Amino acid sequence: MGTEDLREKWDRRYADALETPPPIAVLTENAHLLPGSGRALDIACGLGGNALYLARRGLQVSAWDLSPVAVAALAAAAGGLDLAAEARDVTAHPPPAERFDVICVGHFLERALCPHIADALRPGGRLFYQTFTRERVDDGGPSTARFRLETNELLQLFPGLILRFYRDEGRIGDTGRGFRNFAQMVAQRPC
């Protein structure tokens, strides 16, 4: 699927959305690891649940998504918050080096982009990442394995960062409980 086809697919999906989704769990459950100020980037922001959360916590937020429909909806929802939403193909135009204190990625996986994400963190910057895994307990999320992580793969995609938090429960134990179908990570660029 080409970039135009992807953009159209996501534009259709976002045009039908009725409300802004909540921020991802790795962000809200680890909010105590966020800095009190600085620049944040929400990659593949969609309708902006993560971006709005970060801006409400006092960060200066850039939010990028392939879909102009999503970006327009987020810009309208941002009100007076310090949030700049932009339609941007992040795979073609990755973030610049050492620009952000926080980068958030939710439900998006483009492995070739991972070194650029790590480089875009300032020294001491934090990455909050949560996306789908191949080891899962139901059929939610993408059907294509390419867009799902192998077990512990997220750890391997950011080798130069310091791990601060990680969760990937797979299918062990009581699969009706816990945090399933996703891997979560908070990592920090060394100072």
N, C-alpha and C positions, 0 to 999 in steps of 0.2 A: 504494500500500500504506500503510495507516494505522499508527500507532504500535503498537497492540496486535498487528497482524499481523506487523510487524517484530520485536517482542519475542518472539513465539511462534516465528518462523523462527529467530532466533538462539538462543533457549533450546533448541530441538531440536538445532541444530548443536553447541552447547557440551555438551549432555548426552551426546552420542556421542563427544566428544573423550577421548582416552586420556592425554594428557600436556600439560604447559604448553609452548607453542611458544617457540622462542628469541626473544630481542629482535631488533628490526629492525636491518638492517645499518647504516643511517645513524647509529644510536645507538652500536653497538659499534665501528664503524670511526672514529668521531669522539669517542670517550669522553674524549680528552684536552681537549676543549672544554667538558666538564662542570665546574661548580663543585664544590668539595670538600664543600660543605654547602648547606643551603637547602631550600626547599619545591619539590616537583615535582608535576606533574599528568600522568597518562597518560589521554588522551581516547580513548574507544572501546577500552578496555583489553582486552576479551576475557578470555582466561584469564590474562593478566597477565605475559607474558614481559618486556615493557618495564618494567612497574612493579616487578617483582621485581629486575630488573637495577639499576634506579635506587636502590631501597632498599638493596641489597647494597653499593652505592657510598657509602652514608652519607646519602642524601637522605631527607627526610621526605616520603612519597609519598601522594598522593590518586589513586585509580584509579576512573574512572567508566565504566560501560557500561550500555546499555539492558537487557541481559539479567541478571535476578537469578540465573540458573543460573551464568553466568560469574563474577559477583561472589562468589557463595558458594564456588565452586571456588578462586578467587584468595584469598579470606579464609582458607580452610583451608590453602593452600600458603604463606601469608605467615609462619607460625610467629611468632617473636619480632621480626620486622622492623617498622620504623616505617612501616607501610603501612595506610591506611584505604581499603577498597574500598566503593563505593556504587553501587547501581542508580540511574541517573539518565539522563533524556532530556536530553542536553546541548544539543540544538537548542531545546528549550523552556526550559531553565534553563542558560544559558551560564555560564562561569566569571566570577567577580567581577573587577573591575579591579585591577591591580597586586598580585596575590596570590601569583604563582609566580615562582621563579627559573629553572625549567625547565618547559617543556611539551613533551610527546612525543605525536605523532599518527602512527599507523601503519595503513595500509590503510583509511582512512576519509576521506571527502570530503563536506563540506557547505559549499559556498562562502559562504553567508550567515553562517556561524559564524566565518569567518576574521578579520573585524575584532574580534570579541570575544576571539578567541585572542590576537591581538596586544596588545589592551588588558589582558589578564590577566597579561601579563609585567610583572614589576617592572623598573625601569630597570636595564639591563645583563643582563636575563634572556634566556635562549636557547630557541629553538624548534628541535626536531628533528622533521622531517616527512618521511614517505616514503609514497607511495601510487601507485596504478596509473596508467598513461598510455594514451592512445588509440593512440599509435604503439607497436606491440608486435610481438614475433616469434612469439608463440604465443597460445593461447586461454585461458590462466590468468587468474584474477581475474573481476571482474564483467562480465557481458555487456552491461549498459546503459552507454551512452556518458556518461550524466549522472554516473556515479560514477568517471569516468576523466578525467585531466587532458589538456588540449590541450598541444601542444609549448610549453614554457617558461611555461605558465600559472601554475605554482606561484610563480614570481618575481613575477607581477603581483598575486597574491592578498594579498601582504604588503608593500605598497610603503613603509611607514614603517620597516621593519626593515633592519638592516645585514646584507648577505649575507656569510656566513663560509665556506660550502661549498655547492656545487650540482653535481648530476649528473643528466643526462637524455640517454642515449645513442641513443635511438630505434632506427632500423634501419640505421644507417650502418656501413660496415666489415664485419668478420667477425662476423656475428650469432650465431655459436656461442660467442662469448667476450664477456666484459665483463658489465656490469650492465644487463640489459634489462627492459623492461615496466614500469619504475618511474621516478619522479623522486624525488630526494632533496634535502633542503635543511637547512642549519643557518643560522639567522639570529638576530640579537641586537637587542634593543630598545636604542636609544641611551640612554646614561646621562644 
